[in-house]
Amino acid sequence: MSKVCQLTGKRPITGNNVSHSNRKTKRRFIPNLQKKRFYIPEKDKWVTMKVSTSAIRTINKLGIFAYLKKLERKGIDTGVKL
């Protein structure tokens, strides 16, 4: 299962665990992804997407249809047909 947000494109990044003695070992920072269903009243349909929690907050602020339109204008493919 992919760990990439469908809307923002957030994906795992790498960094270091740093111990008290300052030894460094590799680790991954994984985005907080949630599988969520959204209802688009303009299209009268439900869509299920895997989105980050920051994208959910933006959707709550703007609305799903406006957010998808904004991403479409930027040229970002979300996989949702409008």
Helices and strands as residue ranges (DSSP letters): E 13-18, E 24-29, E 33-40, E 45-52, H 53-62, H 64-74
